[in-house]
């Protein structure tokens, strides 16, 4: 079964973020990201971020990038995008999963 590759350029455009921001979010430098976009480490992190985008699109939110930029009380006023860009996409993914279950307001 072929593994799905997440294109970092497409993902960054969906989220309206820069190459520097997507590289920071996956924990690598821009040159490394550009040279090794299909590496297991990078793909693992990109998939976490893409899963967040996919889940939010199922909610019917048409402007996901704006929603991700809003301050969030549950993260001490930081936006979910700030948390993702700090390399904590897994935390945001769990938070959104809980929202999806209706556990958060």
Backbone as XML, in Angstrom:
<?xml version="1.0"?>
<chain id="A" units="angstrom">
  <residue number="1" name="UNK">
    <atom name="N" x="0.843" y="-1.174" z="0.000"/>
    <atom name="CA" x="0.000" y="0.000" z="0.000"/>
    <atom name="C" x="0.895" y="1.247" z="0.000"/>
  </residue>
  <residue number="2" name="UNK">
    <atom name="N" x="0.749" y="2.126" z="-0.976"/>
    <atom name="CA" x="1.604" y="3.313" z="-1.017"/>
    <atom name="C" x="1.235" y="4.282" z="0.108"/>
  </residue>
  <residue number="3" name="UNK">
    <atom name="N" x="2.273" y="4.906" z="0.653"/>
    <atom name="CA" x="1.992" y="5.863" z="1.724"/>
    <atom name="C" x="1.697" y="7.236" z="1.139"/>
  </residue>
  <residue number="4" name="UNK">
    <atom name="N" x="0.794" y="7.926" z="1.765"/>
    <atom name="CA" x="0.393" y="9.245" z="1.295"/>
    <atom name="C" x="1.457" y="10.270" z="1.696"/>
  </residue>
  <residue number="5" name="UNK">
    <atom name="N" x="1.871" y="11.072" z="0.729"/>
    <atom name="CA" x="2.858" y="12.115" z="0.978"/>
    <atom name="C" x="2.128" y="13.447" z="1.105"/>
  </residue>
  <residue number="6" name="UNK">
    <atom name="N" x="2.422" y="14.186" z="2.171"/>
    <atom name="CA" x="1.844" y="15.516" z="2.357"/>
    <atom name="C" x="2.812" y="16.526" z="1.753"/>
  </residue>
  <residue number="7" name="UNK">
    <atom name="N" x="2.325" y="17.313" z="0.817"/>
    <atom name="CA" x="3.135" y="18.345" z="0.177"/>
    <atom name="C" x="3.160" y="19.583" z="1.072"/>
  </residue>
  <residue number="8" name="UNK">
    <atom name="N" x="4.347" y="19.932" z="1.558"/>
    <atom name="CA" x="4.433" y="21.046" z="2.502"/>
    <atom name="C" x="4.025" y="22.367" z="1.874"/>
  </residue>
  <residue number="9" name="UNK">
    <atom name="N" x="4.258" y="22.537" z="0.572"/>
    <atom name="CA" x="3.868" y="23.791" z="-0.092"/>
    <atom name="C" x="2.344" y="23.923" z="-0.127"/>
  </residue>
  <residue number="10" name="UNK">
    <atom name="N" x="1.669" y="22.852" z="-0.451"/>
    <atom name="CA" x="0.200" y="22.886" z="-0.474"/>
    <atom name="C" x="-0.360" y="23.130" z="0.922"/>
  </residue>
  <residue number="11" name="UNK">
    <atom name="N" x="0.211" y="22.460" z="1.916"/>
    <atom name="CA" x="-0.259" y="22.607" z="3.290"/>
    <atom name="C" x="-0.054" y="24.032" z="3.793"/>
  </residue>
  <residue number="12" name="UNK">
    <atom name="N" x="1.096" y="24.606" z="3.515"/>
    <atom name="CA" x="1.351" y="25.968" z="3.992"/>
    <atom name="C" x="0.417" y="26.967" z="3.326"/>
  </residue>
  <residue number="13" name="UNK">
    <atom name="N" x="0.064" y="26.705" z="2.064"/>
    <atom name="CA" x="-0.891" y="27.590" z="1.377"/>
    <atom name="C" x="-2.287" y="27.453" z="1.977"/>
  </residue>
  <residue number="14" name="UNK">
    <atom name="N" x="-2.682" y="26.229" z="2.312"/>
    <atom name="CA" x="-3.987" y="26.010" z="2.950"/>
    <atom name="C" x="-4.092" y="26.768" z="4.272"/>
  </residue>
  <residue number="15" name="UNK">
    <atom name="N" x="-2.984" y="26.797" z="5.004"/>
    <atom name="CA" x="-2.977" y="27.439" z="6.317"/>
    <atom name="C" x="-2.541" y="28.899" z="6.253"/>
  </residue>
  <residue number="16" name="UNK">
    <atom name="N" x="-2.137" y="29.344" z="5.072"/>
    <atom name="CA" x="-1.670" y="30.713" z="4.875"/>
    <atom name="C" x="-0.495" y="31.040" z="5.792"/>
  </residue>
  <residue number="17" name="UNK">
    <atom name="N" x="0.523" y="30.162" z="5.741"/>
    <atom name="CA" x="1.741" y="30.384" z="6.515"/>
    <atom name="C" x="2.947" y="30.311" z="5.587"/>
  </residue>
  <residue number="18" name="UNK">
    <atom name="N" x="4.074" y="30.807" z="6.062"/>
    <atom name="CA" x="5.287" y="30.855" z="5.248"/>
    <atom name="C" x="6.038" y="29.522" z="5.293"/>
  </residue>
  <residue number="19" name="UNK">
    <atom name="N" x="7.014" y="29.391" z="4.403"/>
    <atom name="CA" x="7.872" y="28.202" z="4.396"/>
    <atom name="C" x="8.651" y="28.141" z="5.709"/>
  </residue>
  <residue number="20" name="UNK">
    <atom name="N" x="9.100" y="29.292" z="6.191"/>
    <atom name="CA" x="9.831" y="29.333" z="7.462"/>
    <atom name="C" x="8.947" y="28.791" z="8.591"/>
  </residue>
  <residue number="21" name="UNK">
    <atom name="N" x="7.683" y="29.193" z="8.603"/>
    <atom name="CA" x="6.774" y="28.734" z="9.656"/>
    <atom name="C" x="6.516" y="27.234" z="9.571"/>
  </residue>
  <residue number="22" name="UNK">
    <atom name="N" x="6.327" y="26.713" z="8.376"/>
    <atom name="CA" x="6.068" y="25.269" z="8.260"/>
    <atom name="C" x="7.321" y="24.477" z="8.646"/>
  </residue>
  <residue number="23" name="UNK">
    <atom name="N" x="8.502" y="24.990" z="8.276"/>
    <atom name="CA" x="9.754" y="24.326" z="8.661"/>
    <atom name="C" x="9.899" y="24.316" z="10.184"/>
  </residue>
  <residue number="24" name="UNK">
    <atom name="N" x="9.617" y="25.454" z="10.808"/>
    <atom name="CA" x="9.684" y="25.550" z="12.267"/>
    <atom name="C" x="8.709" y="24.576" z="12.919"/>
  </residue>
  <residue number="25" name="UNK">
    <atom name="N" x="7.514" y="24.487" z="12.378"/>
    <atom name="CA" x="6.486" y="23.602" z="12.935"/>
    <atom name="C" x="6.910" y="22.138" z="12.901"/>
  </residue>
  <residue number="26" name="UNK">
    <atom name="N" x="7.672" y="21.752" z="11.882"/>
    <atom name="CA" x="8.100" y="20.348" z="11.794"/>
    <atom name="C" x="9.490" y="20.137" z="12.391"/>
  </residue>
  <residue number="27" name="UNK">
    <atom name="N" x="10.100" y="21.228" z="12.885"/>
    <atom name="CA" x="11.365" y="21.105" z="13.605"/>
    <atom name="C" x="12.605" y="20.982" z="12.752"/>
  </residue>
  <residue number="28" name="UNK">
    <atom name="N" x="12.573" y="21.569" z="11.553"/>
    <atom name="CA" x="13.744" y="21.529" z="10.677"/>
    <atom name="C" x="13.999" y="22.918" z="10.097"/>
  </residue>
  <residue number="29" name="UNK">
    <atom name="N" x="15.131" y="23.065" z="9.432"/>
    <atom name="CA" x="15.430" y="24.318" z="8.744"/>
    <atom name="C" x="14.764" y="24.315" z="7.373"/>
  </residue>
  <residue number="30" name="UNK">
    <atom name="N" x="14.627" y="25.496" z="6.797"/>
    <atom name="CA" x="14.031" y="25.592" z="5.460"/>
    <atom name="C" x="14.845" y="24.799" z="4.439"/>
  </residue>
  <residue number="31" name="UNK">
    <atom name="N" x="16.188" y="24.954" z="4.409"/>
    <atom name="CA" x="16.948" y="24.164" z="3.424"/>
    <atom name="C" x="16.739" y="22.654" z="3.585"/>
  </residue>
  <residue number="32" name="UNK">
    <atom name="N" x="16.675" y="22.186" z="4.835"/>
    <atom name="CA" x="16.463" y="20.758" z="5.062"/>
    <atom name="C" x="15.080" y="20.341" z="4.574"/>
  </residue>
  <residue number="33" name="UNK">
    <atom name="N" x="14.074" y="21.148" z="4.880"/>
    <atom name="CA" x="12.708" y="20.857" z="4.429"/>
    <atom name="C" x="12.646" y="20.791" z="2.908"/>
  </residue>
  <residue number="34" name="UNK">
    <atom name="N" x="13.275" y="21.754" z="2.256"/>
    <atom name="CA" x="13.247" y="21.800" z="0.791"/>
    <atom name="C" x="14.001" y="20.632" z="0.166"/>
  </residue>
  <residue number="35" name="UNK">
    <atom name="N" x="15.060" y="20.184" z="0.831"/>
    <atom name="CA" x="15.868" y="19.086" z="0.286"/>
    <atom name="C" x="15.278" y="17.705" z="0.603"/>
  </residue>
  <residue number="36" name="UNK">
    <atom name="N" x="14.599" y="17.592" z="1.738"/>
    <atom name="CA" x="14.103" y="16.281" z="2.189"/>
    <atom name="C" x="12.615" y="16.308" z="2.547"/>
  </residue>
  <residue number="37" name="UNK">
    <atom name="N" x="11.759" y="16.831" z="1.688"/>
    <atom name="CA" x="10.343" y="16.965" z="2.057"/>
    <atom name="C" x="9.622" y="15.633" z="2.283"/>
  </residue>
  <residue number="38" name="UNK">
    <atom name="N" x="10.188" y="14.555" z="1.778"/>
    <atom name="CA" x="9.532" y="13.250" z="1.918"/>
    <atom name="C" x="10.148" y="12.395" z="3.019"/>
  </residue>
  <residue number="39" name="UNK">
    <atom name="N" x="11.078" y="12.982" z="3.796"/>
    <atom name="CA" x="11.698" y="12.197" z="4.866"/>
    <atom name="C" x="10.636" y="11.783" z="5.881"/>
  </residue>
  <residue number="40" name="UNK">
    <atom name="N" x="10.881" y="10.671" z="6.529"/>
    <atom name="CA" x="9.906" y="10.125" z="7.479"/>
    <atom name="C" x="9.603" y="11.118" z="8.600"/>
  </residue>
  <residue number="41" name="UNK">
    <atom name="N" x="10.644" y="11.752" z="9.142"/>
    <atom name="CA" x="10.471" y="12.717" z="10.236"/>
    <atom name="C" x="9.585" y="13.876" z="9.802"/>
  </residue>
  <residue number="42" name="UNK">
    <atom name="N" x="9.868" y="14.449" z="8.649"/>
    <atom name="CA" x="9.093" y="15.588" z="8.154"/>
    <atom name="C" x="7.668" y="15.160" z="7.838"/>
  </residue>
  <residue number="43" name="UNK">
    <atom name="N" x="7.513" y="14.051" z="7.165"/>
    <atom name="CA" x="6.176" y="13.587" z="6.807"/>
    <atom name="C" x="5.330" y="13.291" z="8.044"/>
  </residue>
  <residue number="44" name="UNK">
    <atom name="N" x="5.951" y="12.735" z="9.060"/>
    <atom name="CA" x="5.223" y="12.433" z="10.295"/>
    <atom name="C" x="4.625" y="13.718" z="10.881"/>
  </residue>
  <residue number="45" name="UNK">
    <atom name="N" x="5.410" y="14.784" z="10.906"/>
    <atom name="CA" x="4.931" y="16.058" z="11.460"/>
    <atom name="C" x="3.930" y="16.737" z="10.527"/>
  </residue>
  <residue number="46" name="UNK">
    <atom name="N" x="4.190" y="16.698" z="9.226"/>
    <atom name="CA" x="3.256" y="17.303" z="8.269"/>
    <atom name="C" x="1.895" y="16.624" z="8.335"/>
  </residue>
  <residue number="47" name="UNK">
    <atom name="N" x="1.899" y="15.316" z="8.527"/>
    <atom name="CA" x="0.632" y="14.574" z="8.609"/>
    <atom name="C" x="-0.171" y="14.981" z="9.840"/>
  </residue>
  <residue number="48" name="UNK">
    <atom name="N" x="0.513" y="15.267" z="10.949"/>
    <atom name="CA" x="-0.189" y="15.735" z="12.151"/>
    <atom name="C" x="-0.890" y="17.063" z="11.858"/>
  </residue>
  <residue number="49" name="UNK">
    <atom name="N" x="-0.180" y="17.952" z="11.173"/>
    <atom name="CA" x="-0.740" y="19.269" z="10.850"/>
    <atom name="C" x="-1.868" y="19.128" z="9.836"/>
  </residue>
  <residue number="50" name="UNK">
    <atom name="N" x="-1.665" y="18.290" z="8.838"/>
    <atom name="CA" x="-2.702" y="18.102" z="7.822"/>
    <atom name="C" x="-3.966" y="17.495" z="8.431"/>
  </residue>
  <residue number="51" name="UNK">
    <atom name="N" x="-3.795" y="16.593" z="9.376"/>
    <atom name="CA" x="-4.944" y="15.978" z="10.044"/>
    <atom name="C" x="-5.774" y="17.041" z="10.770"/>
  </residue>
  <residue number="52" name="UNK">
    <atom name="N" x="-5.104" y="18.021" z="11.360"/>
    <atom name="CA" x="-5.814" y="19.130" z="12.007"/>
    <atom name="C" x="-6.645" y="19.869" z="10.970"/>
  </residue>
  <residue number="53" name="UNK">
    <atom name="N" x="-6.022" y="20.175" z="9.840"/>
    <atom name="CA" x="-6.737" y="20.887" z="8.774"/>
    <atom name="C" x="-7.944" y="20.071" z="8.304"/>
  </residue>
  <residue number="54" name="UNK">
    <atom name="N" x="-7.730" y="18.788" z="8.066"/>
    <atom name="CA" x="-8.821" y="17.909" z="7.599"/>
    <atom name="C" x="-9.978" y="17.857" z="8.598"/>
  </residue>
  <residue number="55" name="UNK">
    <atom name="N" x="-9.639" y="17.712" z="9.859"/>
    <atom name="CA" x="-10.675" y="17.633" z="10.893"/>
    <atom name="C" x="-11.474" y="18.925" z="10.956"/>
  </residue>
  <residue number="56" name="UNK">
    <atom name="N" x="-10.769" y="20.058" z="10.909"/>
    <atom name="CA" x="-11.458" y="21.349" z="10.959"/>
    <atom name="C" x="-12.330" y="21.566" z="9.731"/>
  </residue>
  <residue number="57" name="UNK">
    <atom name="N" x="-11.888" y="21.073" z="8.572"/>
    <atom name="CA" x="-12.718" y="21.255" z="7.372"/>
    <atom name="C" x="-14.005" y="20.452" z="7.459"/>
  </residue>
  <residue number="58" name="UNK">
    <atom name="N" x="-13.992" y="19.370" z="8.219"/>
    <atom name="CA" x="-15.217" y="18.582" z="8.410"/>
    <atom name="C" x="-16.242" y="19.338" z="9.251"/>
  </residue>
  <residue number="59" name="UNK">
    <atom name="N" x="-15.765" y="20.283" z="10.065"/>
    <atom name="CA" x="-16.670" y="21.114" z="10.861"/>
    <atom name="C" x="-17.400" y="22.124" z="9.985"/>
  </residue>
  <residue number="60" name="UNK">
    <atom name="N" x="-16.960" y="22.274" z="8.742"/>
    <atom name="CA" x="-17.591" y="23.240" z="7.848"/>
    <atom name="C" x="-17.005" y="24.633" z="7.964"/>
  </residue>
  <residue number="61" name="UNK">
    <atom name="N" x="-15.903" y="24.760" z="8.702"/>
    <atom name="CA" x="-15.248" y="26.056" z="8.846"/>
    <atom name="C" x="-14.537" y="26.397" z="7.544"/>
  </residue>
  <residue number="62" name="UNK">
    <atom name="N" x="-15.013" y="27.418" z="6.862"/>
    <atom name="CA" x="-14.456" y="27.753" z="5.551"/>
    <atom name="C" x="-13.139" y="28.512" z="5.649"/>
  </residue>
  <residue number="63" name="UNK">
    <atom name="N" x="-12.914" y="29.252" z="6.730"/>
    <atom name="CA" x="-11.678" y="30.010" z="6.864"/>
    <atom name="C" x="-10.875" y="29.490" z="8.047"/>
  </residue>
  <residue number="64" name="UNK">
    <atom name="N" x="-10.322" y="28.327" z="7.854"/>
    <atom name="CA" x="-9.603" y="27.628" z="8.911"/>
    <atom name="C" x="-8.400" y="28.431" z="9.389"/>
  </residue>
  <residue number="65" name="UNK">
    <atom name="N" x="-7.677" y="29.064" z="8.464"/>
    <atom name="CA" x="-6.477" y="29.801" z="8.869"/>
    <atom name="C" x="-6.824" y="30.954" z="9.810"/>
  </residue>
  <residue number="66" name="UNK">
    <atom name="N" x="-7.953" y="31.616" z="9.591"/>
    <atom name="CA" x="-8.384" y="32.699" z="10.491"/>
    <atom name="C" x="-8.756" y="32.117" z="11.854"/>
  </residue>
  <residue number="67" name="UNK">
    <atom name="N" x="-9.509" y="31.034" z="11.863"/>
    <atom name="CA" x="-9.926" y="30.394" z="13.111"/>
    <atom name="C" x="-8.713" y="29.952" z="13.927"/>
  </residue>
  <residue number="68" name="UNK">
    <atom name="N" x="-7.698" y="29.390" z="13.253"/>
    <atom name="CA" x="-6.494" y="28.933" z="13.954"/>
    <atom name="C" x="-5.703" y="30.082" z="14.563"/>
  </residue>
  <residue number="69" name="UNK">
    <atom name="N" x="-5.890" y="31.289" z="14.048"/>
    <atom name="CA" x="-5.155" y="32.461" z="14.530"/>
    <atom name="C" x="-5.834" y="33.177" z="15.709"/>
  </residue>
  <residue number="70" name="UNK">
    <atom name="N" x="-7.044" y="32.797" z="16.020"/>
    <atom name="CA" x="-7.757" y="33.450" z="17.126"/>
    <atom name="C" x="-7.153" y="33.027" z="18.465"/>
  </residue>
  <residue number="71" name="UNK">
    <atom name="N" x="-7.049" y="33.973" z="19.409"/>
    <atom name="CA" x="-6.570" y="33.608" z="20.748"/>
    <atom name="C" x="-7.481" y="32.541" z="21.359"/>
  </residue>
  <residue number="72" name="UNK">
    <atom name="N" x="-6.863" y="31.612" z="22.068"/>
    <atom name="CA" x="-7.607" y="30.492" z="22.635"/>
    <atom name="C" x="-7.398" y="30.452" z="24.150"/>
  </residue>
  <residue number="73" name="UNK">
    <atom name="N" x="-8.476" y="30.546" z="24.895"/>
    <atom name="CA" x="-8.411" y="30.535" z="26.366"/>
    <atom name="C" x="-7.732" y="29.280" z="26.910"/>
  </residue>
  <residue number="74" name="UNK">
    <atom name="N" x="-7.980" y="28.159" z="26.270"/>
    <atom name="CA" x="-7.422" y="26.896" z="26.756"/>
    <atom name="C" x="-5.906" y="26.810" z="26.582"/>
  </residue>
  <residue number="75" name="UNK">
    <atom name="N" x="-5.339" y="27.709" z="25.808"/>
    <atom name="CA" x="-3.887" y="27.766" z="25.607"/>
    <atom name="C" x="-3.348" y="29.120" z="26.060"/>
  </residue>
  <residue number="76" name="UNK">
    <atom name="N" x="-3.906" y="29.628" z="27.162"/>
    <atom name="CA" x="-3.458" y="30.879" z="27.783"/>
    <atom name="C" x="-3.438" y="32.045" z="26.802"/>
  </residue>
  <residue number="77" name="UNK">
    <atom name="N" x="-4.439" y="32.102" z="25.942"/>
    <atom name="CA" x="-4.564" y="33.206" z="24.997"/>
    <atom name="C" x="-3.758" y="33.050" z="23.720"/>
  </residue>
  <residue number="78" name="UNK">
    <atom name="N" x="-2.948" y="32.009" z="23.645"/>
    <atom name="CA" x="-2.199" y="31.760" z="22.404"/>
    <atom name="C" x="-3.146" y="31.157" z="21.382"/>
  </residue>
  <residue number="79" name="UNK">
    <atom name="N" x="-2.852" y="31.401" z="20.126"/>
    <atom name="CA" x="-3.671" y="30.795" z="19.070"/>
    <atom name="C" x="-3.247" y="29.345" z="18.868"/>
  </residue>
  <residue number="80" name="UNK">
    <atom name="N" x="-4.153" y="28.561" z="18.314"/>
    <atom name="CA" x="-3.807" y="27.167" z="18.007"/>
    <atom name="C" x="-2.674" y="27.111" z="16.994"/>
  </residue>
  <residue number="81" name="UNK">
    <atom name="N" x="-2.637" y="28.084" z="16.077"/>
    <atom name="CA" x="-1.549" y="28.113" z="15.098"/>
    <atom name="C" x="-0.207" y="28.344" z="15.792"/>
  </residue>
  <residue number="82" name="UNK">
    <atom name="N" x="-0.173" y="29.209" z="16.799"/>
    <atom name="CA" x="1.067" y="29.423" z="17.557"/>
    <atom name="C" x="1.544" y="28.115" z="18.185"/>
  </residue>
  <residue number="83" name="UNK">
    <atom name="N" x="0.610" y="27.345" z="18.699"/>
    <atom name="CA" x="0.955" y="26.067" z="19.330"/>
    <atom name="C" x="1.486" y="25.095" z="18.277"/>
  </residue>
  <residue number="84" name="UNK">
    <atom name="N" x="0.831" y="25.049" z="17.127"/>
    <atom name="CA" x="1.290" y="24.187" z="16.029"/>
    <atom name="C" x="2.694" y="24.591" z="15.606"/>
  </residue>
  <residue number="85" name="UNK">
    <atom name="N" x="2.919" y="25.901" z="15.440"/>
    <atom name="CA" x="4.212" y="26.395" z="14.976"/>
    <atom name="C" x="5.309" y="26.202" z="16.015"/>
  </residue>
  <residue number="86" name="UNK">
    <atom name="N" x="4.918" y="25.976" z="17.258"/>
    <atom name="CA" x="5.887" y="25.672" z="18.309"/>
    <atom name="C" x="6.238" y="24.184" z="18.318"/>
  </residue>
  <residue number="87" name="UNK">
    <atom name="N" x="5.745" y="23.452" z="17.315"/>
    <atom name="CA" x="6.059" y="22.033" z="17.209"/>
    <atom name="C" x="5.142" y="21.139" z="18.021"/>
  </residue>
  <residue number="88" name="UNK">
    <atom name="N" x="3.976" y="21.665" z="18.403"/>
    <atom name="CA" x="3.063" y="20.898" z="19.250"/>
    <atom name="C" x="1.747" y="20.596" z="18.542"/>
  </residue>
  <residue number="89" name="UNK">
    <atom name="N" x="1.854" y="20.177" z="17.293"/>
    <atom name="CA" x="0.658" y="19.849" z="16.507"/>
    <atom name="C" x="-0.129" y="18.713" z="17.144"/>
  </residue>
  <residue number="90" name="UNK">
    <atom name="N" x="0.566" y="17.798" z="17.778"/>
    <atom name="CA" x="-0.117" y="16.660" z="18.406"/>
    <atom name="C" x="-1.057" y="17.136" z="19.517"/>
  </residue>
  <residue number="91" name="UNK">
    <atom name="N" x="-0.618" y="18.131" z="20.277"/>
    <atom name="CA" x="-1.458" y="18.701" z="21.334"/>
    <atom name="C" x="-2.711" y="19.340" z="20.743"/>
  </residue>
  <residue number="92" name="UNK">
    <atom name="N" x="-2.533" y="20.102" z="19.674"/>
    <atom name="CA" x="-3.670" y="20.753" z="19.014"/>
    <atom name="C" x="-4.593" y="19.700" z="18.403"/>
  </residue>
  <residue number="93" name="UNK">
    <atom name="N" x="-4.009" y="18.665" z="17.825"/>
    <atom name="CA" x="-4.816" y="17.584" z="17.258"/>
    <atom name="C" x="-5.703" y="16.941" z="18.310"/>
  </residue>
  <residue number="94" name="UNK">
    <atom name="N" x="-5.144" y="16.697" z="19.497"/>
    <atom name="CA" x="-5.924" y="16.128" z="20.596"/>
    <atom name="C" x="-7.018" y="17.072" z="21.058"/>
  </residue>
  <residue number="95" name="UNK">
    <atom name="N" x="-6.691" y="18.345" z="21.122"/>
    <atom name="CA" x="-7.666" y="19.369" z="21.517"/>
    <atom name="C" x="-8.837" y="19.386" z="20.535"/>
  </residue>
  <residue number="96" name="UNK">
    <atom name="N" x="-8.521" y="19.358" z="19.250"/>
    <atom name="CA" x="-9.567" y="19.393" z="18.224"/>
    <atom name="C" x="-10.379" y="18.097" z="18.233"/>
  </residue>
  <residue number="97" name="UNK">
    <atom name="N" x="-9.725" y="16.978" z="18.503"/>
    <atom name="CA" x="-10.468" y="15.715" z="18.637"/>
    <atom name="C" x="-11.487" y="15.815" z="19.772"/>
  </residue>
  <residue number="98" name="UNK">
    <atom name="N" x="-11.079" y="16.422" z="20.890"/>
    <atom name="CA" x="-11.996" y="16.602" z="22.020"/>
    <atom name="C" x="-13.146" y="17.530" z="21.635"/>
  </residue>
  <residue number="99" name="UNK">
    <atom name="N" x="-12.841" y="18.586" z="20.881"/>
    <atom name="CA" x="-13.889" y="19.487" z="20.391"/>
    <atom name="C" x="-14.877" y="18.704" z="19.541"/>
  </residue>
  <residue number="100" name="UNK">
    <atom name="N" x="-14.330" y="17.857" z="18.694"/>
    <atom name="CA" x="-15.145" y="17.055" z="17.781"/>
    <atom name="C" x="-16.099" y="16.148" z="18.559"/>
  </residue>
  <residue number="101" name="UNK">
    <atom name="N" x="-15.640" y="15.679" z="19.713"/>
    <atom name="CA" x="-16.481" y="14.819" z="20.558"/>
    <atom name="C" x="-17.482" y="15.638" z="21.370"/>
  </residue>
  <residue number="102" name="UNK">
    <atom name="N" x="-17.325" y="16.963" z="21.324"/>
    <atom name="CA" x="-18.237" y="17.821" z="22.069"/>
    <atom name="C" x="-17.826" y="18.048" z="23.507"/>
  </residue>
  <residue number="103" name="UNK">
    <atom name="N" x="-16.594" y="17.670" z="23.838"/>
    <atom name="CA" x="-16.134" y="17.815" z="25.215"/>
    <atom name="C" x="-15.750" y="19.255" z="25.547"/>
  </residue>
  <residue number="104" name="UNK">
    <atom name="N" x="-15.443" y="20.049" z="24.523"/>
    <atom name="CA" x="-15.054" y="21.440" z="24.749"/>
    <atom name="C" x="-16.106" y="22.370" z="24.179"/>
  </residue>
  <residue number="105" name="UNK">
    <atom name="N" x="-16.234" y="23.522" z="24.779"/>
    <atom name="CA" x="-17.216" y="24.486" z="24.259"/>
    <atom name="C" x="-16.564" y="25.480" z="23.320"/>
  </residue>
</chain>
